[in-house]
Amino acid sequence: MTTTFDFSGRTALVTGAASGLGLAMVRAFVGAGAKVVLFDLDEDSVRAATDTLNADHPGRVTALAGSVTDPAAASAACEAAVDFGGRLDVVMNNAGISGNAPSLELDEATWRRAIDVNLSGAFFVAQAAGRVMAEQGGGGIVNTASMYGVVAAPERAAYCAAKAGVVALTKVLAIEWADRNIRVNAIAPGYVRTALTETLAIQGRLDLGALNARVPAGRLGTPEEIAAASLFLASDTSSYVTGQTLVADGGWSSYSYL
Ligand SMILES: NC(=O)c1ccc[n+]([C@@H]2O[C@H](COP(=O)([O-])OP(=O)(O)OC[C@H]3O[C@@H](n4cnc5c(N)ncnc54)[C@H](O)[C@@H]3O)[C@@H](O)[C@H]2O)c1
């Protein structure tokens, strides 16, 4: 997918960059001319993705392994971007996990992990990025929320609560940092066709036919479509947009189902 956005001379940090939406965001930023730091918990995958991208775009990407739940690692990732590209212009705060279970059976560890990665991790990365961006005179942060931070579904208590928290966090940071020229927005994807959804479908845990029928658009989204909407929020084209959550869900959350 081609976009009209130009990120030449800019440096982006993408978390959860080794697969799915994060990797599509990396590809979109590289395609738009940026240098990109890929940050992910999965060291082997993030290095493999970086090697592949560097073969086509020498010197444009680099990898760092770590967890967004560790504030020191979040700071190190932001510093790595400054070392790599001289600045930290954009952060795609994208790392996330699910952790679905019926609420009567949801165990403490699963609850804490989902909140820790999806919400606390998003804050630690945004805080580290905000410190760098405030110092350099501005920047843009795009948090990956979910349509399940805006509407709800059963058996997703921790995920929905965490992603709704990301939507609220986005507003707070946006109003705190607007006078420092830092914009903070969120992208809220609906169901997206990734390796994860494909695997769940093959295992019979996700009914793709039923999902397609439920989405007004009649299909799941693609990682490239989510990346393109994220690029808009990170780009100068959206220069007066801050504190917003852009729901990219093919109409799912607008449709009050029969
Ligand atoms: N796929 C969808 O349908 C969908 C829909 C709505 C929202 N989202 C959100 O989009 C984001 C990306 O999801 P995806 O579908 O691409 O998932 P994915 O599992 O393909 O990718 C997530 C990546 O995050 C990494 N990660 C996990 N925990 C981490 C941590 N603590 N620190 C650093 N990296 C970590 C994983 O290693 C993985 O590479 C998540 O925030 C998810 O909640 C996805």
The ligand as a Tripos MOL2 file, in Angstrom:
@<TRIPOS>MOLECULE
LIG
   44    48     1     0     0
SMALL
NO_CHARGES

@<TRIPOS>ATOM
      1 N1         -5.0170   -7.8430   15.4900 N.am      1 LIG1
      2 C1         -6.1560   -7.2520   15.8050 C.2       1 LIG1
      3 O1         -7.2300   -7.6330   15.3160 O.2       1 LIG1
      4 C2         -6.1540   -6.0740   16.7650 C.ar      1 LIG1
      5 C3         -7.3480   -5.3720   16.9530 C.ar      1 LIG1
      6 C4         -7.3680   -4.2780   17.8180 C.ar      1 LIG1
      7 C5         -6.2170   -3.9040   18.4810 C.ar      1 LIG1
      8 N2         -5.0770   -4.6090   18.3100 N.ar      1 LIG1
      9 C6         -3.8870   -4.1470   19.0390 C.3       1 LIG1
     10 O2         -2.8460   -3.9480   18.1050 O.3       1 LIG1
     11 C7         -1.5920   -4.1570   18.7430 C.3       1 LIG1
     12 C8         -0.7900   -5.1530   17.9240 C.3       1 LIG1
     13 O3         -1.5220   -6.3670   17.8600 O.3       1 LIG1
     14 P1         -1.2010   -7.5160   16.7780 P.3       1 LIG1
     15 O4         -2.4870   -8.0960   16.3910 O.co2     1 LIG1
     16 O5         -0.2770   -6.9940   15.7610 O.co2     1 LIG1
     17 O6         -0.5010   -8.5710   17.7520 O.3       1 LIG1
     18 P2          0.8210   -9.4620   17.5310 P.3       1 LIG1
     19 O7          0.7590  -10.4750   18.6290 O.co2     1 LIG1
     20 O8          0.9540   -9.9170   16.1280 O.co2     1 LIG1
     21 O9          1.9890   -8.4240   17.8110 O.3       1 LIG1
     22 C9          2.2320   -7.9070   19.0910 C.3       1 LIG1
     23 C10         3.7270   -7.7550   19.2530 C.3       1 LIG1
     24 O10         3.9570   -7.1710   20.5490 O.3       1 LIG1
     25 C11         5.0410   -7.8500   21.1420 C.3       1 LIG1
     26 N3          4.9480   -7.7210   22.5940 N.ar      1 LIG1
     27 C12         4.1080   -8.3820   23.4270 C.ar      1 LIG1
     28 N4          4.3430   -8.0170   24.6980 N.ar      1 LIG1
     29 C13         5.3410   -7.1000   24.6600 C.ar      1 LIG1
     30 C14         6.0350   -6.3650   25.6560 C.ar      1 LIG1
     31 N5          5.7500   -6.5190   26.9490 N.pl3     1 LIG1
     32 N6          7.0130   -5.5040   25.2700 N.ar      1 LIG1
     33 C15         7.3350   -5.3740   23.9550 C.ar      1 LIG1
     34 N7          6.7270   -6.0570   22.9710 N.ar      1 LIG1
     35 C16         5.7320   -6.9130   23.3210 C.ar      1 LIG1
     36 C17         4.9400   -9.2840   20.6750 C.3       1 LIG1
     37 O11         6.1770   -9.9710   20.7940 O.3       1 LIG1
     38 C18         4.4780   -9.0930   19.2330 C.3       1 LIG1
     39 O12         5.5700   -9.0280   18.3390 O.3       1 LIG1
     40 C19        -1.9110   -4.6090   20.1590 C.3       1 LIG1
     41 O13        -1.8370   -3.4940   21.0300 O.3       1 LIG1
     42 C20        -3.3360   -5.1150   20.0500 C.3       1 LIG1
     43 O14        -4.0260   -5.0540   21.2820 O.3       1 LIG1
     44 C21        -5.0080   -5.6770   17.4700 C.ar      1 LIG1
@<TRIPOS>BOND
     1     1     2 1
     2     2     3 2
     3     2     4 1
     4     4     5 ar
     5     4    44 ar
     6     5     6 ar
     7     6     7 ar
     8     7     8 ar
     9     8     9 1
    10     8    44 ar
    11     9    10 1
    12     9    42 1
    13    10    11 1
    14    11    12 1
    15    11    40 1
    16    12    13 1
    17    13    14 1
    18    14    15 2
    19    14    16 1
    20    14    17 1
    21    17    18 1
    22    18    19 2
    23    18    20 1
    24    18    21 1
    25    21    22 1
    26    22    23 1
    27    23    24 1
    28    23    38 1
    29    24    25 1
    30    25    26 1
    31    25    36 1
    32    26    27 ar
    33    26    35 ar
    34    27    28 ar
    35    28    29 ar
    36    29    30 ar
    37    29    35 ar
    38    30    31 1
    39    30    32 ar
    40    32    33 ar
    41    33    34 ar
    42    34    35 ar
    43    36    37 1
    44    36    38 1
    45    38    39 1
    46    40    41 1
    47    40    42 1
    48    42    43 1
@<TRIPOS>SUBSTRUCTURE
     1 LIG1         1 GROUP 0 **** ****
